[in-house]
Amino acid sequence: MGDGGGGRPSENAKPGGGSGGQPAGAKAGGGGRPPKSAMGRDALHALGLLSQLGISMAACVLIGVLAGSKLDGWLGTSPWLLVLFAFIGAGAAFKVMYDIAIKRWSRGGKGGSGGRGGG
């Protein structure tokens, strides 16, 4: 009983099958870490890109609406300048989205995603 170490071989054999020491050694060696870190880096990059798009678009429309509202107050043109500047802000937002997409694709097109980490 004391020589076999009853509980430990069965715990090692449970996840890996017959030879319990090798899967435990493979996990301890960090074989799964590079893909996880690459996936985490890609996820953070995507989150940053989406945040940049969202904030940029919202800011463009908000600036247009605020400028139109202020001009409407000064000139007494009711909601017409607000609507006009809201559309101008939306157009600017799509232009920003286009510029970000072109910048992203030009980076990805030359080096390819394989150059960044095989993904």
C-alpha positions in Angstrom: 0.0 0.0 0.0 2.7 2.5 1.0 4.9 1.7 -2.1 2.1 2.3 -4.7 0.8 5.5 -3.2 -2.8 4.4 -3.8 -4.6 7.7 -4.4 -2.1 9.6 -6.5 -1.7 7.3 -9.5 -5.5 7.1 -9.8 -5.8 10.9 -9.8 -3.1 11.2 -12.5 -4.7 8.4 -14.5 -8.1 10.1 -14.3 -7.5 13.0 -16.7 -4.9 11.4 -19.0 -5.8 7.8 -19.2 -3.3 5.0 -18.5 0.0 6.9 -18.0 -0.9 9.5 -15.5 2.6 11.1 -15.1 2.9 12.3 -18.7 -0.3 14.4 -19.0 0.4 16.0 -15.7 4.0 16.8 -16.8 2.6 18.2 -20.1 0.2 20.5 -18.3 2.9 21.6 -15.8 5.3 22.4 -18.7 2.9 25.1 -20.0 2.1 23.4 -23.3 -1.3 25.2 -23.5 -0.2 28.7 -22.5 1.0 30.2 -25.8 -2.3 29.6 -27.6 -4.2 31.0 -24.6 -2.0 34.1 -24.5 -2.4 34.6 -28.2 -6.1 34.2 -28.0 -6.2 36.6 -25.1 -4.1 39.1 -27.1 -6.4 38.8 -30.1 -9.5 39.2 -27.9 -8.1 42.3 -26.3 -7.1 43.7 -29.7 -10.7 43.1 -31.0 -12.1 44.7 -27.9 -9.9 47.7 -28.4 -10.9 48.0 -32.0 -14.6 47.7 -31.2 -14.3 50.3 -28.4 -12.5 52.7 -30.7 -15.2 52.3 -33.3 -18.0 52.8 -30.8 -16.5 55.8 -29.1 -15.6 57.4 -32.4 -19.0 57.0 -33.9 -20.8 58.2 -30.8 -18.5 61.2 -30.4 -19.1 62.2 -34.1 -22.8 62.1 -33.8 -22.8 63.8 -30.4 -20.7 66.6 -31.6 -23.0 67.1 -34.6 -26.1 67.1 -32.4 -24.6 69.6 -29.9 -23.3 71.9 -32.6 -26.7 71.8 -34.4 -28.6 72.4 -31.2 -26.4 75.4 -30.3 -26.7 76.9 -33.7 -30.5 76.4 -33.7 -30.6 78.3 -30.3 -28.6 81.2 -31.7 -30.3 81.4 -35.1 -33.8 80.4 -34.1 -34.1 77.8 -36.9 -35.9 75.3 -34.8 -34.7 71.7 -35.3 -33.4 72.0 -38.8 -29.7 72.6 -38.1 -29.9 70.0 -35.4 -31.1 67.4 -37.9 -28.6 68.6 -40.5 -25.6 68.5 -38.2 -26.8 65.1 -36.8 -26.6 63.7 -40.4 -23.2 65.4 -40.9 -22.0 63.8 -37.7 -23.3 60.4 -38.8 -21.5 60.8 -42.1 -18.3 61.7 -40.2 -18.8 58.6 -38.1 -19.0 56.4 -41.2 -15.9 58.1 -42.5 -14.0 57.3 -39.3 -15.3 53.7 -39.4 -14.0 53.4 -43.0 -10.6 54.9 -42.2 -10.2 52.5 -39.2 -11.2 49.5 -41.4 -8.8 50.5 -44.2 -6.0 51.0 -41.7 -6.7 47.6 -40.1 -6.9 45.8 -43.5 -3.8 47.4 -44.9 -1.9 46.1 -41.8 -3.4 42.7 -42.1 -3.1 42.5 -45.9 0.7 43.1 -46.1 1.9 41.0 -43.1 -1.1 38.7 -43.0 -2.6 37.5 -39.8 0.0 34.6 -39.8 2.7 37.1 -39.1 1.1 38.2 -35.9 0.7 34.8 -34.4 -0.8 32.3 -36.8 -4.4 33.3 -36.2 
